[in-house]
């Protein structure tokens, strides 16, 4: 019973039995590479976890390259040449990928700055117009007596 629950608790992989390589060592390498490559149509999902047709094609290409004798680095280079640095779940930090690395923190800083400016503007604005009208009404009767 416990083994069944543990089996159900692990994430389901989209790798189909027909895609698997017969050599367990090559299949292990393919799985490692598949966990490091992003599906180009899924948001932040590894190709091993994606059921998309493109992910299926990418998994097949990885296994074909490994079966042909390519090293892991050669497979990564092939996939980057084909899909760009975006295909890597951990892209290198370079001029072409700075937005991938700094985009989210930059948006966070800009949003925080915008909220800070909005809070300062709200504090520096005088009393509401309705309060100013009430002040003049109170002063007018005193002026009439004089």
C-alpha positions in Angstrom: 0.0 0.0 0.0 2.8 2.4 0.9 4.7 1.6 -2.3 1.6 2.3 -4.3 1.1 5.7 -2.6 4.8 6.6 -3.2 4.4 5.7 -6.8 1.4 7.9 -7.2 3.1 10.8 -5.3 6.0 11.0 -7.9 5.4 13.4 -10.8 4.1 11.8 -14.0 6.6 11.9 -16.8 5.4 12.4 -20.3 8.1 10.1 -21.8 6.4 7.3 -23.5 7.7 3.7 -23.5 8.1 3.8 -27.3 10.5 6.8 -26.9 12.8 5.1 -24.4 16.2 3.9 -25.5 17.1 0.2 -24.9 20.5 1.1 -23.3 19.7 2.2 -19.7 22.9 4.4 -19.5 21.8 6.3 -22.6 18.2 6.5 -21.4 19.5 7.9 -18.1 21.5 10.6 -20.0 18.4 11.4 -22.1 16.3 11.8 -18.9 19.0 14.2 -17.4 19.0 16.2 -20.6 15.2 16.2 -20.9 14.9 17.6 -17.4 17.2 20.5 -18.3 15.5 21.5 -21.6 12.4 23.7 -21.7 9.4 22.8 -23.8 9.2 25.7 -26.2 5.4 25.8 -26.1 4.9 25.2 -22.4 5.7 27.7 -19.8 8.7 26.6 -17.7 8.0 22.9 -18.2 10.8 20.4 -19.0 10.4 18.4 -22.1 10.3 15.2 -20.0 7.2 16.5 -18.2 5.4 17.9 -21.2 2.8 16.1 -23.3 3.0 18.7 -26.1 3.9 17.4 -29.6 6.9 19.7 -29.8 8.2 18.2 -26.5 7.8 14.8 -28.0 9.8 15.8 -31.1 12.5 17.4 -28.8 12.7 14.2 -26.7 13.1 12.1 -29.9 15.8 14.4 -31.2 17.7 14.2 -27.9 17.6 10.4 -28.0 18.6 10.3 -31.7 21.6 12.5 -31.0 22.6 10.3 -28.0 22.2 7.1 -30.0 24.4 8.6 -32.8 27.2 9.0 -30.2 26.9 12.7 -29.3 28.1 13.9 -25.9 25.7 15.7 -23.6 27.3 19.0 -24.4 26.9 18.3 -28.1 23.2 17.5 -27.6 22.7 20.8 -25.6 24.6 22.7 -28.4 22.3 21.1 -31.0 19.2 22.1 -29.2 20.4 25.6 -28.5 21.3 26.0 -32.2 17.9 24.9 -33.2 15.7 26.7 -30.5 17.9 29.3 -29.0 19.0 29.8 -25.3 15.4 29.9 -24.3 15.3 26.1 -24.6 17.6 25.8 -21.5 15.8 25.8 -18.2 19.0 27.5 -16.8 20.2 29.7 -19.7 23.7 31.1 -19.5 24.0 34.8 -18.4 25.1 36.7 -21.5 24.1 39.7 -23.5 21.3 37.8 -25.3 19.8 36.3 -22.1 20.0 39.2 -19.7 16.3 39.8 -20.0 15.6 36.2 -19.0 17.7 36.6 -15.9 16.9 40.1 -14.9 13.3 40.5 -16.3 11.4 39.4 -13.3 13.5 41.3 -10.7 13.4 44.4 -12.9 9.6 44.2 -13.1 9.4 43.8 -9.3 11.7 46.8 -8.7 9.7 49.0 -11.2 6.4 47.9 -9.6 7.7 48.7 -6.1 8.9 52.1 -7.3 5.6 52.9 -8.9 3.7 52.0 -5.7 6.1 54.1 -3.6 5.6 57.1 -6.0 1.8 56.7 -5.8 1.9 56.6 -2.0 4.1 59.7 -1.8 1.8 61.6 -4.2 -1.3 60.6 -2.3 0.3 61.9 1.0 1.4 65.3 -0.6 -2.1 66.1 -2.0 -4.0 68.6 0.2 -7.3 67.9 2.0 -10.2 66.8 -0.2 -12.3 69.5 -1.9 -15.3 68.8 0.2 -13.3 69.6 3.4 -12.1 73.0 2.0 -15.7 74.0 1.2 -16.7 73.3 4.9 -13.9 75.5 6.2 -15.2 78.5 4.1 -18.7 78.0 5.4 -17.6 78.2 9.0 -15.6 81.4 8.4 -18.4 83.2 6.5 -20.8 83.7 9.5 -17.9 85.2 11.6 -17.2 87.7 8.8 -20.9 88.8 8.6 -21.0 89.9 12.2 -18.1 92.3 11.8 
